[in-house]
């Protein structure tokens, strides 16, 4: 079975930091992209960042560039999202998801677009940033 286990959310003051983790099992680790998405209350889900587990290329949406860093530990099949300089508008439930691409994932465009099918989702982890 494919499983994604997200963890690391919590309550933090504005300007603070958190690190989210996503443990992945049941998929070839070199043929997936792992994306982080978030959904704030009353808003649609949006993509935040993604990493190719094939070549470790990364992608960030403008709103988090320079503040968030995505990374992977292949030995642990885990992807991390380091979030710094957090703002109240970062408050959301954060989800990790996997897009499986046989043969490998090579980002040639926005990996958080509908072109990439994230079929596998973990449960969310809540991040609350107080002002």
C-alpha positions in Angstrom: 0.0 0.0 0.0 1.1 3.5 -0.7 1.3 5.7 2.4 2.3 9.3 3.0 2.5 10.4 6.6 2.8 14.1 7.2 3.9 15.5 10.5 5.5 18.5 12.2 2.7 21.1 12.3 2.0 23.2 15.3 1.5 26.7 16.6 4.2 29.2 16.1 4.5 33.0 16.3 4.9 35.1 13.3 8.6 35.1 12.3 9.1 31.6 13.7 10.0 28.4 12.0 8.7 24.9 11.6 9.8 21.8 9.8 7.2 19.5 8.2 8.0 15.9 7.4 6.4 13.5 4.9 7.3 9.8 5.1 6.6 8.0 1.9 6.2 4.2 1.5 4.9 1.9 -1.3 6.3 3.8 -4.3 9.6 3.7 -6.2 11.4 6.5 -4.5 13.2 7.6 -7.6 10.1 7.9 -9.8 8.0 10.3 -7.8 7.5 14.0 -7.2 6.5 14.9 -3.7 4.5 18.1 -3.4 3.4 20.1 -0.4 0.0 21.7 -0.7 -2.0 23.8 1.8 -5.5 24.8 2.4 -6.5 27.7 4.6 -9.9 28.0 6.1 -12.4 29.1 3.5 -9.9 29.0 0.7 -9.0 26.6 -2.1 -6.1 24.3 -1.8 -2.9 25.7 -3.3 0.5 24.2 -4.1 3.5 25.3 -2.1 6.5 23.4 -3.2 7.6 20.2 -4.9 10.7 18.1 -5.2 11.6 15.5 -7.8 12.9 12.4 -6.0 14.6 11.5 -9.3 17.0 14.4 -9.6 16.1 16.4 -6.5 15.1 19.5 -8.5 12.8 21.8 -6.6 10.0 24.2 -7.3 8.4 26.9 -5.1 5.4 29.1 -5.5 6.3 32.8 -5.3 4.6 33.3 -2.0 7.1 31.1 -0.2 10.2 31.6 -2.2 13.1 32.5 0.0 11.3 31.4 3.1 10.5 27.7 2.6 13.0 25.0 1.7 12.1 21.5 0.4 14.5 18.7 0.8 14.6 14.9 0.7 16.4 12.1 2.6 16.3 9.1 0.3 17.7 6.8 2.9 14.6 7.5 5.0 12.2 8.0 2.1 11.2 11.3 3.7 10.7 14.8 2.3 11.0 17.8 4.5 9.6 21.3 4.2 11.5 23.8 6.3 9.4 26.9 6.8 11.0 30.1 8.1 9.8 33.7 8.6 6.3 32.4 8.9 3.4 34.8 8.5 -0.1 34.5 9.7 -1.2 34.0 6.1 0.8 30.8 6.1 -1.8 29.3 8.5 -3.3 26.3 6.9 -3.6 22.5 6.9 -0.5 21.3 5.0 -0.7 18.1 2.9 2.0 16.1 1.2 1.2 14.2 -2.0 3.0 12.0 -4.5 2.9 12.0 -8.3 4.3 8.8 -9.7 5.9 8.9 -13.1 7.4 5.7 -14.4 10.8 6.3 -15.7 11.4 9.3 -13.4 10.3 12.8 -12.8 12.1 15.7 -14.5 10.6 19.1 -14.0 10.3 20.9 -17.3 7.5 23.2 -16.1 5.4 23.9 -13.0 5.2 20.5 -11.1 2.3 21.8 -9.1 0.1 22.4 -12.2 -2.6 20.0 -13.3 -0.2 18.4 -15.7 1.2 16.5 -12.8 -1.3 14.0 -11.2 -0.8 13.7 -7.5 -2.7 10.5 -6.9 -1.5 9.8 -3.4 -2.1 12.0 -0.4 -1.2 12.0 3.2 -3.3 13.3 6.0 -2.9 17.0 6.7 -0.9 18.6 9.4 -2.1 21.9 10.8 0.2 24.9 10.9 -1.1 27.9 12.8 0.9 31.2 12.8 -0.1 33.7 15.4 0.5 37.4 14.9 
